[in-house]
């Protein structure tokens, strides 16, 4: 079905997406019809202190996981743009070395490969390493890195540099003024003499000079310290690894100045060691809080973006952050989806690696076997959470919950929390003598009686900083639970930098057990806002009255991608509804997962004026990245506001 509203011709002065990077005119058609670009962040949501490793044709990322457990998720990618979690290094059973509170836990997560093995070095009341024969694990029990008087305390946010001859070095950081290098032996322990670089930040030139990483090119060693958590990235170089400051050259800022006024990731830093691809290009990833003016999304944590590194002779520059599409590395994706919150139908005997817990006890308080096809959360005296890192500004999170408990006021539902776990939204069914559905964030409280049974569906809709709660007794007809509430207290920067971590969304149970049949974050049967896309080319955001949509900006057409859309179970989705405005007709093509190699599962004809198209589509189920391709023609012929899947009979 296509609903088109005519007669809204005046465009407001709302911000537009940035124009794409210029491409050769001969290749322009390919950029408008195929996925040759990406939009940052490539790892949306909380991914602090990133480290990057290239081994063969694969890339691996890890960083600080803090108190989220299991600790240290390992991400894998084929193209530096699409990432998936393949393992977690540490289980919560390592209670003797990890402090269980926000801001504590595990820091650093430096993944590396040397001496024929995979290693990850991390900080938790000292430096430790685990070892594996594959990045997918299993990883060994942690081994403490031995300190000595000459080296001094090993601190945190260290990294590992492997020289051309295969010799590894720990890049040591402790406090503001300690920056040192020391070689590692076959056993993973420090060896040889320390190379003392404490002179580097003696006058606090680089604030904390933290998260240092290194790479090598044309005989130069490059050393990249970050300023602090709020930004700043710098670079030095030398021809030899020496403590002699006269042999080092300070090159200044690493990133080029930002000129894009619409960029929302200012002052990126904590970059990973740059890597070189087969085509000679160099790339790195780095973190930044998201903020533009008063629109503060710092609560999501430090999100990770991909940056090209360009060389002016032997001087490296990180390309400045931009808000629009960037030409991606010349690498194949290999069918990895865009990073987003995962759908889970709990039909396996183990949890997927995308889930994490907020406390150590919670990691043991669940069952996938007590009720087949459901997960049961089993809180102790408090609250048990099962969550993922939030990745989007627009979604409709849906679950089916059953609270069949004799415990008075047992309840369970959807949970959205800030990093400090001090501000959170809960949408839940509460049992007891007054069964009801409750939606609460701080002092904002909405509730409705629910007496038709203990088995209900819940939906939490986010439209930027606005949250709305719904419930249903059949999963199809939804009732809104009062007025929307503002999520700004969750989304904005928190004291102590959110205790270093960002927002999480998922499930919770409290005061008694609760069963959940599934968790879906981006429900395709709810409105999918086109402006909430994760990637695009040749389109722009426009506003018509109170409605915000997207349109093509070129006669070549254009496309957008909404990541992680759940299409339901097999045979559930029967048709597609698109809402928007049209000045001129054409056809919109809808594809999944791959813009170049997949065939449209639906083609929606568009005509000027009011028009409804109720044709069906090829049957699609499961979770997919949804692409919508605009037809060739004049710019702004068609404006899309939202997309929604329809079930049979709708």
Secondary structure, DSSP 8 states (H G I E B T S, - for coil): -EEE--------------------GGGHHHHHHS--EE-S-SB-S---S-EEEEETTEEEEE---BT-BSEEEEEEESSSSS-EEEEEEE-TT-TTT---STT-SBEEEEEEEETTEEEEEEESSSEEEEEESSTTS-----EE----TTT---BSS-EEEE-TTS-EEEEEEETTTEEEEEEE-TTSSEEEEEEE-GGGGTT-TTTT-EEEEEEEETTEEEEEEEEETTEEEEEEEESS--S-GGGEEEEEESB-----TT----S-B-----EE-TTS-EEEEEEE--EETTEE-GGG--EEEEEEEEEETTEEEE----SS-EE--S---TT---S----B---SSS--TT-BBSSTGGGGSEESSSSTTSEEE---SSEEEEEEE---SEEEEEEEEE---SSTT-EEEEEEE-TTSSSEEEEEEE-STT-EEEEEETTEEEEEE--S-SEEEEEEEEETTEEEEEEESSSSS-EE-SS-EE-HHHHS--HHHHHT---EEEEEEESS-EEEEEEESBBTTS-EEGGG-SEEESEEEEEETTEEEEEE-BTTBEEEEEEEEE--STT-EEEEEEEEEESS-EEEEEEES-TTTS--SEEEEE-SSS-----B-----SEEEEEEEE-SSSTTSEEEEEEEEEETT-
